[in-house]
């Protein structure tokens, strides 16, 4: 959960990015805490000046407990670490993130075969059977709603043509996978398909013989039992995606600041890591912890390599999400920041002749992983030395 955010030993809630993808008020607060802690040694010897004072004011020679580090220049990213759970998520554009999606029957009859819990069903395979006829999974967003035969056209026909070509029952030169017309080539490919999967070879697809779902599914729960009578429109299975992702819950105010494709990193219990990215963000907020819990928005994060999450169903994973980035930033260690009056900040620049000057700075994004903060200020340049607090 994003509420379990960890930053410098604290766990404040995740807040939205500020305009321009910068954290202003939040980063200032974090820096203040750091200066009061790790930067205390530097604060004891500096003659701190208000921001309206000249930045070139000299200071005394620092004690041995402080060190110098150069101002760096280059790409900088801001990351936030959250706790998530490995789940098989619903692969349904109309379902909320991390929920299950129902499989709705389209034919009346008696259930004669059912899958097992956890079974993965892919395109061309049977989901269950009604009256001895298998119900085959085909990929598509528009659900089956009619019997398909020669002469018909529409999105459901296009999905059938694409499935027949993908499964190898016709080549793309014989049957265009983008065609929305049920042609003689469709009928011929369908007959080959029907003969293979155990359906009557008729050259037309009867309503109830196939269900169109977005992709392969994993069976999460089963509603009827073998021998039960079902009617068209009745849910038979609850399914999830056939692949695992990490699900986190965010405050509704944060969701607009995230986008699909934002990079992320998983950190597992053994310390190993894996690359990932946000794959989907729920469009509505829901209460997942009971009637009195605050609503949150589910965010699904997919690994770059699916094998990264193998065997980790329901395991807790730490997720670092990139929330902002700058390509050519001046950056210093966070412990180089000095608190000044009026909530301002400065750095102690050491010139080549050994003299010191306090330079007021404005803060940009924080790279928590590297312990760096973006700064801008008059006369600052890469390679200059700044004082950092000693350990």
N, C-alpha and C positions, 0 to 999 in steps of 0.2 A: 504494500500500500504506500502511496506517496505520502501518507501522513506519517510514515515511519522514516522519513527523510533523515539522513545523517549528515551533519556538517560540523566538523571540528568538535566532535564529541557531544553535540546537541542534537535534538530531533525536532526542529520546527517544521510546520507544514510547508509544502511546496507552494511557492507563490508564482503568479504569472510573470513572464518577461516584461520588462518595461519597454516603452517605445524605442524602436531602433534596436531591439533585441539586447538591451543593456539592463543590468540590475543596478538601479541607482540607490534607492533608500535601503534596500536589503544588503547590498554589498557594503555600504557604508557602515551599517550596524555590525556586520561580521568583522569588518576591519577593526572597528573600535574594540571589539572583544579581544581580537588577537593582539592589538597593541597593548591592552591592559595586562595581557598574559605574557606571551613570548617577547613582546617588545618593551617590557618594563625596564630592562637594563638601559636601553637607549634613551628612554624618557627621563631617567634620573640625571643624565648628564647634559642633555640638550637644553639650550636657552631658547625654548619654544617661542615663536612669534605669532601674533594674530595674522590672518591671511592678508590683511591690508598693509602689513609691514613689508619692507623691501626683502625679496627672497634671497639677496646676496649676503645677508648678515652672517658674520663668522661665528663659529662656536668653539668651545674648548676642545682640546685633543681628547678623543674618546678613550675610555678605559680599555684594558685588554680583553674584556668580555664581549666586545663587539667585533664584527668582521666586515669585510668589504666584498661586494659582488657587483659585476657589471650589469648595466641595463641591457636587456636582450631585445631583439627585434625579430618578428616573424609571426607565423600563425598562432592563434591562441583560441582555445575552446573553453566554454563554460559547461560543466557537467554537474548533474545532481544524482545522488545515489538513493535508490528506493528499493523496497522489498517487494518481490512479486512471487507468484505461484505458477509452477509448470502445470499446464492444463491442455487437454484436447478441447479446442474451442468450437463454437458453432460456425460452420461454413455456410452461412446464409445471410445475404445482404439485408434481409428484413428482420434478423434477430439481433438482439443486443450483444455486445462483446461478452465473451465468456459464458454465454447461455447455451442451452441445447436447442436443436431445431427438430420439429416433428416431421415424420414421414407419414403422409396421409394416403390411405388406400383409395383406389378409384374403381373398385369392383366389389359387388356383393358376393358372398360365399363363405365357405368354411376354411379356416386357416389349416393348411396341410404341411407347412414347413416354416420354420423360423430360424433366424441366425442365432449365434451365441453372443453373450455379452462381451464387449470388447472386440468383436470381429470387425475387420476392415473390409468394406465392400467397395469395389472399384467399378468403373464403367464396363458394361457388358456382363456383369455378374448378377446373380439373383439376390434380392433383398429378403424375400420370403415368398411363399406360394399360397394361392387361393384356389381351392377346388382342383388341386393338382397342377395348376398352371403357374410357372415361375413369374414373379414380377421383377423385371430386369431394370437395373439402374442405367440411365443414360444421362449425359451431362447437358445441362441447360438451365436457364433462369426462368423461362416460361413453363409453368406446370402443364402436364397432360390434361386435356379437357374434352377430347373428341377422338373418334376413330380416324386414323389417317389412311388415305388410299389415293390412287392415281387421280390427278386433276386438282387436288387441293394444294393450297399454298399458304404460307404464313411462317411466323417465327418458330412454331413447334416443328414444322417440316424442315426448316433450316437446321434445327438442332438434331433432328433425326439423320439428315444427310451428313452432317459433320461427324456424328457418332459412328455411322456406318463406315465412313472413310477412315476415321481414326482407329477403329477396331480392325481394319484390314479387309472388310467385305467388299470394298470397291476402291479403285484408285482415284486420285483427284482428276485424272484425265477422263475417267469413265463417269464420275459423278462429282460435281463441284461441291465442296463442303460449305460454300457460301450460298448455294442455291436454296431458295425458299419454295421451290416447286417440287411436288411429288410426281416424279417422272417414271418412265419405264425402267430407267437405270436404278431409281430408288427401289422400285418393287423387286428387281432382280437381286440387288444387294440385300434387301430385307429378307427375302426367301432364304438366302444363304445363312444369314444371321439367325433366323427362326429355327432352321434345321440344326444349328450348332447348339443353341441354348435350350432346346426342348419345347419350343412353342409350335403350335400347328402351322405348317408352311402354307400361308395363304397369300403373301405378297401385300397384305395390309396389316397395319398395326392397330389392334383392337384397344379401345380404352380400357385401362387396367392391366395391360400386358407389360407396360413400361412406365417408369416414373422418371421425370426430369428433375435432377438436383444439381446444385452448382458444381459439385466435385465429388470425389470419393468420400465416404463417411465411415465413422467408427460408431458401432452400436453402443449407446449409453444405457438404454433401458428398453424393455419390451412390454407393451400394454396387454395384448390378448395372449391366451394360451393356445396350445395346439388343440384343434377341434372346435374352437370358439367360432361363432358366426360373426362376420364383420359386414359392415355396410359402407358404400361409397361415402367418402368424407370423414371417415373415422380414423383418428391417429392410430398407427400400429407400432411405430418405433419412435424413440427419441435418439437423435444422433448428434455427434460432434464432428469436427474436421478429423481427417485421418492423420493429421500431423500435429505435433505438440508445439505450443508457443507459451510464452510467459505472459501472464495477465496481471496488470496492476490497476489500482483504482485511484483516480485523481479527483481533486475538487473541481466542480464545474467551471470555476473561474480560470482554471489552468488549461483545460482542454483546448480552447481556441489558440493557445500559444504553441501547441504541439502540431505536428503534421506528419502524415504518412511518409515514410522514407527517412525520417530523422535517425541518425546513427545511434547505436547503443552498444553496451558491453555487458555480458553476463559474467558474474563472478560466483563460482560454485563453492560448496562447503570445503572442498579440499584446496582451495586457493587458485585453481585453474580458471581461465577465462575463455570466452568465446565471443566472436563478433555477432552483432544482431542489428535490427532496425525496426522501427515502429511499422506494423503491418496494417492496423486498422484502429479507428477510434470511434467508439459508440456515439451515435447522434443524439441520444437522450440520456439524462441522468436517472439513476435508479437507486433505491435503498437496498443495499445488500446485507445489512446487519440487523434487520428487524425494523419494526414500525417507527421506533424512536431514533434510528440512526440517520445521520446526514446523508443526503443523496450524493453519489459519486458517479464518475464517468469511467467506464471500462476501457482500458488501452491494451491492445494485444501487441506483443513484441516477438518477432520471429527471428530465429537464429539464421545466420548466413549459411551454415551447414546443418541440415536437419538432424544429423547424427549427434549433434552437441547435446540434445535433450533426451536421447534414448534412455528409457528406463527410469526417468525422473518424474513420473506423473505425480502431481500434488506436492512435489518438493519445493522448498523455499529457495529462491535465488536472488542475489543482490544484482540490481540493474543500474548501470550508470548511463544516463540519457544526456546527450548533447543538447543543451538548451540555447546556446548562442555561439557564434564564432566570429573571429576577426582575422583577416588574412595577413595584415602587416602592422602588428601592434608593438608598441614599446611596453615592456613588462619588467617588473621587479618582484622579488620575493615579497609575499604578504607581510613578512616580519620587518620589511624596510619601511612600512608606513608609520608615520608619526601623527598622532591626533593633535589638532590645533583648535583654536577657539572657533566658535560659530560652526561646529561640526565639520570643519575642514580638515584636510590631510596634507602631508608634505613628506618629502624624502630629504635625507642628508646627503648631498652630493660632495664627493671628495675630489678636488681638482688635482691635476698632475703635480702641482707644487706642494700638495699635502694640506692645503687650506680647505675648510668646510663651508658650505652654504646650505641654508634651508630653502628648498624650492617647493612652493605650493603646487599640488597636483589635483587633477580631477580623475576619478576612478571610472574604469570601464568594467569589463567582464572579469570574473575570477575563474582561474583554472585551478580548481581545488585539488585535482590529482597531482599537478606539478607544483602546487603551492605558490602560484604566480598571480599577479593582478595587473591588468592593463592600466597604464597611466598616461596622462598628457599634461604638459607643463612647459613654461617658457624656458627655452635654452636646453631642454633635455635632448639627448642624442644617444644612440646605441654605443656601447663601449664605455660610457662614463661609469665610474665607480660610485656605489651608494653604500651607506652603512646599513647593515642588517643586525638585528638583535642577536647577542651571543646565546649559547646554549648552556 
